[in-house]
Amino acid sequence: MEKRKHVLGEEHPDTLTSMANLAGTYRDQGQWKKAEALEVVVMEKRKHASGEEHPDTLTSMANLAWTYRDQGQWKEAEALEVVVMEKRKQALGEEHPDTLTSMANLADTYSEQGRWRRQRHWRWW
């Protein structure tokens, strides 16, 4: 990551990928605050370089939401997941795999908080 920053610059897509990978490693190790800080930087730089609608920006937002979920920061996670889901619906359609993943992530966030309602549609006769 440091070499790419030096050679390519901090906003180059390859540098941002390296930063995102390091953030993922931090997240996997349970170093939530390090992961979160780096993911915020990646997300903001991708927004600036490519726009908020770009698939890489949306992936960065989804990664940050995942880190928020891991820390129990439900409101922050939900807010990002809703944005990602809506933007993917608009750009890709409701049935695209990335959109469906976004929907599933939001559903998991609701479920983790106990925010679900079971409806039974079967009857025993």
Buried (B, 14 or more C-beta within 10 A) or exposed (E): BEEBBEEBEEEBBEBBBBBBEBBBEBBEEEBBEBBBBBBBBBBEBBBEBBEEEBBBBBBBBBBBBBBBBBBEBBEBBBBBBBBBBEBBBEBBEEEEEBBBBBBEBBBBBBEEBEEEEEEEEEEEE
